[in-house]
Structures are given as C-alpha cells and as structure tokens.
Amino acid sequence: MRVFGALWHRLRGRRLVPEGARTIDYAGGLAAPLLVMVAAAVIEIVAGELLVPWLWLRLVLLAIGAYGLLWVLGLLAATRVYPHAVGPEELRLRFACFTEVVVPLTKLGAVRREFCGRHERMIEVDGGTLSFASLGTTGVLVELTEPHEVDLGKRGRHRIERIRLHADDPAAAVAVLSGARLP
C-alpha cells in the first residue's frame, strides 16, 4: 500500500522528507527502465482488449494489467517521494518506500566521489560497507568516524564502517554531505 501512497503523494507534488532536510536524488537512472515497464503494461492492456474475445477474460486481464501499471507507476513515484535526506541531526538513506537507514551526522567522516559499478543488489552490506546502488552503481563514498549498526529488516542487523550511495549528482551529494557534518 505504501507504493500506492507514494503515487498519491507524487500526484500532489509532495516529497516525504524531514523539515529542513536537504535531499539527494538517486532515481534518475531508474526512470528509463521503469518507464519501459509502464509502456509494456499499457501495450499488454491494449493487446488484451483487442485480442481476447471473451468479455470475462478481458475484464480479468484489464484488472491485473491496471494493478501492475499502477504498481510500477507507484514505484517510480516512490523513488521521487522518498529521496535520501540530510537533516539537522541525521542522514536518511532510502530506497523508495521499502528501506530506510538512519545514520547520525556525528558519525560522518570523510566524503568523496568514488565510482563503484560492481553491486549485485540495490541494498547490500559487504565487508562493513553499506551500499545503496542504482542499476548496480554507486558514486559517493562516506567514511564513518566510528562503526554504526543498521537494521535491514529481513536482511538482518549489520555493523558498518562505510556507506556507498548512488546520487544523480555525485558532486552535489558530496557538497551536501560534507556541509552537513557536525564539528
């Protein structure tokens, strides 16, 4: 239901970020594949209407197709409604409405641009590094000043020392993160 809620928020022009937070967008690379899925869903709905002779089956296919189309549109909306957010006290790393990890700004150390294109999952922990990738890539590396424990739900709790994240504009993300660190 959160995906459909994100679609509603997107239609209303809202982004769900803490008050006073600066955002880091990560969804630019995901837009093209998701829009291809939207086009495929529309073609599927039209094909079902034109090719299936039985009304009851056309209605079933229409309902399934419409649900799938709305879900993909909701996922696309969720990537915009739930950006990474840097608030006055914490960094919120997100993937749409599915995952959110909070790290206190007091734990942020060095921040730099560093491309890494070997991620197999959108969110993964490998050797103390938490990665929030988009299409298998990240472009910003954040070193933590001390280890931090994160809870990734079904993927368990992990102790991390670094964060890799994808940002549509890595230079701007580095500037936001570097400016957010507390002395």
Number of C-alpha atoms within 10 A of each C-alpha: 9 13 21 17 15 26 25 16 18 21 11 9 10 14 17 15 17 14 9 10 17 19 20 25 21 26 22 14 14 14 15 12 12 15 14 11 16 19 13 14 20 16 13 17 19 13 13 18 17 10 9 13 10 9 10 10 13 18 14 12 18 17 13 13 20 16 13 16 20 16 17 20 20 25 23 24 25 27 26 26 25 28 25 29 24 27 18 16 15 20 25 23 21 22 21 23 21 13 15 18 16 18 18 17 21 16 18 23 18 14 22 19 18 15 15 17 13 11 18 12 14 16 19 15 21 11 10 15 19 22 25 27 24 24 16 16 22 26 23 24 23 23 18 21 14 12 14 16 14 17 14 15 10 6 10 8 12 18 15 19 20 24 21 26 28 29 26 16 14 22 14 15 26 21 12 17 23 16 11 20 20 13 5
